[in-house]
Structures are given as structure tokens and as C-alpha cells.
Amino acid sequence: MKNMQDFHNWLSVREPLLLEQIRLRALTGVSRTRLAKVSNEAPWFIWDAPQSLSE
């Protein structure tokens, strides 16, 4: 995706939904406190971050 508008359009599609879209939509309803708490439980992918060869 080139920019946030493309991402928003992709996320706003009505049907059929991909599993990624369902999960990301669910995150929009999560409070910051809860999101911070669960983000410590698993690794997150950071866009444009260099990936190590071991991954």
C-alpha cells in the first residue's frame, strides 16, 4: 500500500473480508490501555523496519 488512504480503503471494504482485515478492524475497538497490555505478549511487525536474516 502506498499510503494511509490506501490502507483505510483496504480496511473499509465491505466484502469479502480477509482474515487480516477482520483482525485489524477488531483492533480499532480496543482501548489504548488494553492494546498496550497485549502488545507486550507477542512480537509486533513494525513497517519499514529492517528484518534480520534469522527471521
Residue pairs with C-beta under 8 A, 6 or more apart in sequence:
1 7
1 10
10 21
11 21
11 24
11 25
13 21
17 25
27 35
30 38
